[in-house]
Amino acid sequence: MKNVVIAAGYATRLGELTKNFPKPLLKIGDNTILGRMLDDIDQIPEIDEHIIITNHKFANIFEEWSKQVQYSKPVTIVDDGTETNETRLGAVCDLLFAMEKLHIDDDLLVVAADNLLFFSFKEFVDFAKEKQTSCIMCHEQSSIEKLQRTGVVELDEQMRVLGMEEKPLVPKSHWAVPPFYIYLKKDLDLVRHSVENGCGKDAPGNLAHYMVEHTTMHAWPMSAGRFDIGSLDTYYEAVKRFG
């Protein structure tokens, strides 16, 4: 299983802090946002490589970072060639770019690089092995306003995904979907042809929505919380609380 980190965004909401520096490599205490995530994922036996897809503007920074860290699995940096927020490929196209460039044909753990997590991804990988399907994560969200700004899924009693909506005006459940996914090798052909068949390009949730409509997927309910770093305020709060 390959761990694919989507890190090609430009984090414009963090202003000057990320104007010339990638958000995933911002420090939280003595580690980085990305480092905290990889510290966990690197320990999962099934993972054999970390693939970080970034943009041309930040690729050299990630390359220098990769020389300074030590993980048991190799770290590969992929440059998508873009240099501005206006020309970005979008998360789904970035994943497809990395898959084609590296000839990836393995199970994939696909993660966004801007969250602090208070559980282990091993639980998610074990869940996918048990279900033998591609999987998404989910968590209960009581706020209708927050549900209207994210992906929302309907589930049966076995946690099989019955349907998914992006930013629904009237959410059909309280199950919200964070940006963490497992796509099994048997479903990679669907992934490869997703955009040409109408899948949205920008957000990683676009691909999950597409896959739910084309294959069987299950949702793992997160066993603990996460902290999403999406703005200057949330970054400084993370530094204060967790650094």
N, C-alpha and C positions, 0 to 999 in steps of 0.2 A: 504494500500500500504506500502510495506517495502522499506526502503532506504538501498541499499546494496553498501557499499564502498569497492572497490577493492584496497587493500593496502598491498599486500603480496610480492611486489617486493623488490629488494635489492639496487636500486638506485646507481649502480656502477659508473655511470658517475659523481656523486658528490664526489667521492673519500673518503678522510678521514672523511668528514663531516657526511656521512651516513654509515660509516663502522660499527658502533655500535649503530646507532640511525635511526629511520624511517623518511624518507623524509616528509611524511604528517604532522609530528609533529614539523617540523622546524618552528621557529618563524618568523612571518612577523609583525613587530611592537609589540603590546602587545597581539597578538593572534597567533595561528598556522595556517598553510595552511589549514588543515582539519577543524579547528575550524571556520574559516571564511565561509567555505562551509556549515557546519552544522548549523551555526547561521541562515542561510537562509532556508535551507530545513526543519528545526525543526518547522518553522512557517506554513508549508503547512498542512491544516486540514486533508488531505487524508493520510498523513504519520503517522504510529502508532509505528514505531520502526526503530532505526538506527542499522544496522548490519555491522560491520567492519571486513572484512576477512583479516588476516595478517599471517605472518609466525611465526614459533616457536622462532626464534631469537629475534623478536621484540614484541612478544605477551605480555610479562610482562610489557613492557614500555607502551603499549596501555592500559593494565588493570589499571595501576597506573594513567594514564592520565584520563581514564573514571571516576575514583573516584573523580577527582578534578573539573570536568565540570558539569554544571547543564543545562539539557535540559528538555523540557516538555515531550518528548518521551524517552523511555528507550534506553540505548546503550548496545548492545551485541557484545562482542569481540569473534571472531572465529579464532582459531589457526589451520593452515593447516598442521602443523607438519614438515615443511621443515626448513632447517637451512643454506642452501647455495644457491647462485645464480644458481649453476649448477644443483641442485636438485629441483628447484622451479617447481610448478605444472603448471604455466601459468594462465593467467587471466580467461580464460573460465573454466578451471578445478577448479579454486578456487571458482567461482560462483556456479558450480555444487556441490562442496564439502559443501558449506554453505547451499545450498538448501536441500541437503540430511540430513545433520547433524541436522538442525533445523526444518525439515519437512515443509518447506515453500511452501505454496499453495495460494499465494496472488499476486496481481499486484506488479511488481517490478520497482523501479527506481534504475538503476545501474549506478554508477558514478566512475570515476577515481579520485584519491585523491591528484593530484599534479597540480591543476589549481586554479588561482584566477579568479573569475567570476564577471562580471559587469552587470548582469541581475539576475532575480529571477527564480529559478526552478519552481515556481508556474505557470509561463507562459507555461512552457513545459508540466506540468501535466494537465493544462486546455486544451491545444491543443490536448493531447491524449484523454481526455474525450470527446471533440468535435468530433474527428475522429473515436473514438471507435475501434482503432487498436493499435498494438504495434508501437512504434515510435523511430526515431533517431533524433539527432540534425544535423544541417548543417549550414554552413556559406560560403559566397562567398570568393573565394581565386583567386586573379589575377595571382599569381606567378606559372608558370608551374612547376618550380623546387620544390616548396613546395607541389603542388598537387601530384607530383610523389613520395612523401614520406608519403602519408596518404591515407585514404579511400576517394573515390570520387563516388558520386551518380548522376544518371540521374533521373529527376523528371518531372511529368506532371503538368498541370496548377493547379491542386488541391493539389499539393505537395505530391502526391503518388509516392513512390519510384518504378521506373521502372527497375533499375539495379544498382549494386554497384560493384566497383572494388577496390582492395587493391593495393596501390602503382603502378598505371598504368603508363606505359611508355608514352602512348599517352592518356591523360585524355579526357573523353567524355563530360565533363562539368566543370564548375568552382565551383561546390558545394562540399566543403570539409566536412568531418565528424569528429567532435571531440568525445572524449570518454564518451558520456552521452546517456543513452538509457532508454526506458520504454518498458518492456515486460509484456503484460497483462496476467492475469491468464489463459485465454483461449488458450494461446500459450505456456504455460510452459511445456507441454508434448514435444513439438518440442525442447525446450531448453534442457530438461533433456536428450534427446537422440541425441543431436547434435554431440557430439564428436564421439560417436560410429558410426555415419553415415557420418563421414569424415570432420567435422568442425575442423579448426585449433584450437590449444590450447593456444597459447602464448598471443596474443593481444586481447583485448575486441572487437576490430573491426572484428575479425574473426567470432565471433558469429553473429554480425549484418549482415555481408555478407551472412552467412548461412541462417539467418531468412528471409532476403529479397527474397531469392530464394524459400522459402517454405511457406510464408504467406504474407498477405497484410500489408504493412507498409507505414507510412507517415513520412515526415521529417519536423521538425519545424525549420524555419530560425531564428537563434539567434538574439535577439533584441538589443544586445550590444556585446562587445568584451569579450575576455578572455586572460589571461596571463599564458602560459604553462611553468612550471618550470621543465626543463629537464636537466639542467647542472649547474655547479657552477656559470658560468657567469650569467645565467638567474635568479638563486636564489639571487645572490647579487644585480642584477638589480631590482628585485622585492622588496627586503628590502629597497633599496635606493628610489624607486619610490612610494611604497605603505606603507612602514613601517613608 
